[in-house]
Amino acid sequence: VPTKYEALASDIVNLIADGTLKMGDRLPSVRESVASRGVSPATVFEAYYLLEARGLIEARPRAGYFVKAMPRAREEPRSALPGTAPQDVAVHDIVQSVLGPVRNREFVPLGSAFPNPALFPLERLARGMGSAMRRLDPRQLLEDLSPGNAELRHQLALRMLGQGMSVGTDEIVVTSGAMEALSLSLQAVTRPGDLVAIEAPTFYGCLQTLERLRLRAVEVETHPRTGIQIDALAETLRRHPIKACWFMPNFQNPLGALMPVSAKRELVQLLSHRQIPLIEDDVYAELYFGPERPLPAKAFDRDGWVMHCSSFSKSLAPGYRVGWVSAGRFASRIERLKLMGTLGVSVPAQLAVSHFLKHGAFDKHLRHLRSALALRQQRALRVIEQHFPEGARLTRPEGGYFLWLELPEKVDAMALTEAARARHISLAPGTIFSADRRFAHHVRINIGHPSEEALESALRVIGKLVTQAMA
Ligand SMILES: Cc1ncc(COP(=O)(O)O)c(C=O)c1O
């Protein structure tokens, strides 16, 4: 639980991040903050010192504290125009070899896909699990096999209703993380050899699933800030018999791209009209820095063609492996596949999450988590602005915990990853995010895992390595 001054500091960071407080704006005086927040002057001073130490604000003698100028902002990375031909996918070996070190505790895990587990309410979850299991009616153990615990599915449906999705409990199937939700969804609507439209770059887990199911990929232009380009998708659909699309409209991994609402609506209309299923991966949506959770494409689904997949792995309970799919017209097919595969998800894990949703303060936890991530992003952006050479392009996602860097073409991301590994820092090179390894001078950086100090010093090291690589 953050202290009072950390909470105040992260509120201010959020105001800076969402543009409410702009460069040069004066922060409320200590006396004003004491009055408005009901905290002590010492708390306000601590918060302001913290922000000052992080380079976000500056004290001007006798005038107060001001939001500091960001160094000149970097340009954003460019869209890569993917090849239009269908491709076989074979990425697993390279993904394994690159991501192996991520799990080593000695490494600064800039290459990891997970946020720092210390940011999660693990103790409360464990207590919830304990009390739910003690009160368990033994018959429930079998009832909670696929499609999953009824109370959990009810809680999920309620939550989704509040987020603009009207999803019946009976279309929700609980899965082992989002990964299984995505993979069952894909399996439900394809056969080996079929074509699947994906983003470029995309999450390597998507590529690995295509590889395992022997599906072929058609990459669609994906803008680093606005995601899938609808025109490009329409063209792909004209050219190829696409059987399914797998997209991440909210805080895409690895780009952090957020599709505008109008594009999400068009996307669902385009696909529903052609009766093409959309597999929507929405695992990062709760990690928004703006005023509200971005809508999923599922919010525009009238005819059940969208399979909305998510999990608690990134937002509440990493390692519990609790995810779900709201599967629309494909729900019974997916429930059947789940039963035929692994029967169901561990009941204690389902109960722990369900108990937390019902009694715990999920939204309160999320507020802290989002602030912590927004704070880290600000800090990382500053370090990169200052320590990376000219020509490095950088995203500024409005949520999640990834940054995507397009480095000058001279820099080989795989060689950079090797050099970083020798200094006990992991990176996720762009190479693992596409079937044709096109993103060869790009890297994805996780700002949500390392401690803030480790993050800053590791980024400086990477900046130096990039400079050397360019020399
Ligand atoms: C975009 C994306 N989808 C899905 C997953 C997998 O989620 P889970 O751990 O719930 O299976 C990840 C995890 O890295 C991810 O980044």
The ligand as a Tripos MOL2 file, in Angstrom:
@<TRIPOS>MOLECULE
LIG
   16    16     1     0     0
SMALL
NO_CHARGES

@<TRIPOS>ATOM
      1 C1         -0.9580   -9.3670  -25.3330 C.3       1 LIG1
      2 C2         -0.9670  -10.5210  -24.4080 C.ar      1 LIG1
      3 N1         -1.9560  -11.4070  -24.4690 N.ar      1 LIG1
      4 C3         -2.0090  -12.4510  -23.6440 C.ar      1 LIG1
      5 C4         -1.0370  -12.6750  -22.7020 C.ar      1 LIG1
      6 C5         -1.1280  -13.8670  -21.8320 C.3       1 LIG1
      7 O1         -1.9210  -13.6250  -20.7110 O.3       1 LIG1
      8 P1         -2.0550  -14.7350  -19.5950 P.3       1 LIG1
      9 O2         -0.8250  -14.6670  -18.7510 O.co2     1 LIG1
     10 O3         -3.2830  -14.3460  -18.8340 O.co2     1 LIG1
     11 O4         -2.2160  -16.0540  -20.2420 O.co2     1 LIG1
     12 C6          0.0220  -11.7830  -22.6170 C.ar      1 LIG1
     13 C7          1.0890  -12.0230  -21.6430 C.2       1 LIG1
     14 O5          2.2150  -11.6980  -21.8520 O.2       1 LIG1
     15 C8          0.0560  -10.6810  -23.4880 C.ar      1 LIG1
     16 O6          1.0500   -9.7940  -23.4390 O.3       1 LIG1
@<TRIPOS>BOND
     1     1     2 1
     2     2     3 ar
     3     2    15 ar
     4     3     4 ar
     5     4     5 ar
     6     5     6 1
     7     5    12 ar
     8     6     7 1
     9     7     8 1
    10     8     9 2
    11     8    10 1
    12     8    11 1
    13    12    13 1
    14    12    15 ar
    15    13    14 2
    16    15    16 1
@<TRIPOS>SUBSTRUCTURE
     1 LIG1         1 GROUP 0 **** ****
